C-alpha cells in the first residue's frame, strides 16, 4: 500500500520549522504518526511560530492561469523603492524576477529573483536555497542576506550586508508548490532529492541561456537548514552535468551549507551532547534520552532509496530524541537557545507576506494572481521520506575533484547545531580526512575581533559562528558577508592562518 501524504506527515514541520514547545505531549506510541488531524494542527502551530499565515497548503493553480502557455523562461526587470544608500557602484543595477517552465514536469513553474551585484558584474553567481522542506527563499531574501529589509510599514530599506554586494545573487522558490512556484498538476510535487536537483539544474541551464554574460563567472550554491539535503544533491547534479557535457558548462567552484541537516545519523546523536553542554538538560536526562539512540541508528540504516516505510519509521523514532529534549526546555527557542518563544510565536516574519500581497508589488514582479505560499505543509509532507537519508555520501567525490565546501553553523542553534555538523564533517571519509581532523582550529576575525572559529584543509572548511543561532546572516550579517567574500575569493583561511590556534 502506498503511504499517503495526509496520513503520514510526522511530528514537525521543518528543519527550518521543526519541533515545538508542545512536543512534550507527543509520546513514543507508533499510532501517533497516523493521527493526521493532530499532525495538521501541529504544522499550523509551527507556521504560526513565525507569524506566517499562508492561505493554502501548497501552490496548485488551475490550468488556464496567466502563465499556462508561457515560453520556457519569462523574466522581467523591476525596481523597488528603498530607503538608505544602496552603496552600488554600477550604473545599471539589474533586479529581475521570473518564471521558469520546468521541462520534466507536466505544468511546473519555478519562480526566482535575480539581483545583479551592486559592485561588479564579474562577481560570482551565488544561488541561495531556503530549507523547510517547503519554505520560500524570500524568507532569507527579506530577513537574512537579500538586498532589502522590510519594515513594519512595509517600506523597504537597503541591507548594508546583503550578499548582492559581493555576488550576483539568485533566490529560488523550490520545490514546486513553494512560494510563488506552482503547478496545476499534483504529480509535479517532488518527493526526492533527485527530482529537486534535476529541476534546479534545468533551471540553471535556462538561466545561463538568458544571461550568457554570467556563464564564465564563478558559481556557488548556498543555503541553510533543510538545504543541507538540497545542496549536496544539487552540487552533485551540477558537477555530473559538467562531466557529461550535458549543456552549458557551469563554472562550479563550491557550495556552502549553513546550519544544515545533512547526515541525520550523526546529527541526531549529537542532540543530547549539545543540550547537556549548554545546560539545557541534566545528566540524568541525558542518560535517559540516550537510550533512544541505538534504535534511531538501526532505523536510519534501514532507510533505503526505495523503502518509504522504513524512512518514515526512522523519522518517527529519531525525532523522539529531539522531542524529549524539547519537553524539558519549555519555551526555549530551538533556533536560538538564548531566546524564549512567547507562546507559539518565536519570530515574526509576517511583513514579508504582507509586502508580497500588495498589488503594486505583484504587478512589479509579474506574478499575476498566483498565490504566495510562504511555507507549504504539503511540500513538507511530500519530502518526508527524504528526511532521514544521508546526503553526505555524495560529497567526498566533489571534494576529490576540487569542489570547495564550507559548512558553517551559528553556535546557539539547537535544531541543526554546530556540534552535530562538526561531527559529520570530521567523520566524512575522503583523501584529506586525516589532515582535516588534525588541522588546527583558528579564529575567524572580523574587524580584528573573533567572530567565529574554523578549521580547514584543502577544499573543506568548517566554521562555528559566534553569537548566532540558526539564521547566521540574520544574527551576524557583517560576519556572514565577510565569510562569503573571503571564501569565494579563496582568502578565508589564508587571511587567518597566522592566527593562534584555539580550542573549538
Number of C-alpha atoms within 10 A of each C-alpha: 3 6 12 10 17 16 15 20 28 26 23 23 28 24 23 26 25 20 23 27 20 17 20 17 9 14 12 13 9 10 8 16 19 14 14 16 12 15 21 20 10 21 26 17 20 25 23 19 20 17 18 23 16 21 12 16 18 28 27 21 20 11 13 9 14 12 17 16 11 13 10 13 18 15 18 13 15 14 12 14 9 16 13 10 10 17 12 14 12 13 8 9 17 16 17 18 21 22 27 23 28 22 14 12 17 14 20 28 29 25 27 23 23 22 23 24 26 24 18 17 18 16 23 25 26 26 20 25 27 27 30 27 31 32 29 28 26 24 21 21 24 22 21 23 27 26 25 23 22 21 13 11 9 15 15 19 19 18 26 20 22 27 27 27 26 24 28 25 26 23 25 26 26 30 35 28 37 33 30 27 29 31 26 19 15 17 12 21 24 20 18 19 21 13 17 20 21 18 25 20 16 17 23 17 19 18 18 16 14 13 10 12 11 20 17 15 20 19 21 24 23 25 25 30 27 27 27 29 28 31 28 25 24 23 25 16 17 25 21 13 17 16 10 10 11 11 11 15 17 21 18 20 19 23 23 25 28 27 33 30 31 29 23 26 22 20 21 24 21 25 23 26 17 19 22 17 12 13 11 20 18 15 15 10 16 17 11 12 18 16 11 17 19 11 12 23 18 14 21 22 15 15 23 16 12 9 11 16 16 19 24 24 21 26 24 22 22 25 21 23 21 23 24 21 22 24 16 16 18 16 20 20 24 27 26 23 22 13 14 16 18 12 11 17 18 22 15 12 19 18 20 21 20 15 19 18 14 12 13 12 15 17 12 17 22 20 20 13 14 18 23 24 26 31 31 28 28 23 25 31 21 21 21 23 28 23 25 27 24 20 20 19 14 13 19 18 14 20 18 14 10 14 20 21 25 21 23 27 30 27 23 27 24 28 28 32 29 28 21 28 28 20 15 18 22 15 12 16 14 14 12 16 18 13 12 20 16 12 14 18 20 23 26 26 18 14 9 7 9 14 21 23 20 24 23 22 17 15 19 20 20 24 27 27 26 19 16 25 29 28 24 26 23 17 19 19 20 19 23 22 20 18 23 20 19 14 19 22 12 13 14 20 19 10 12 14 17 10 13 10 15 12 9 15
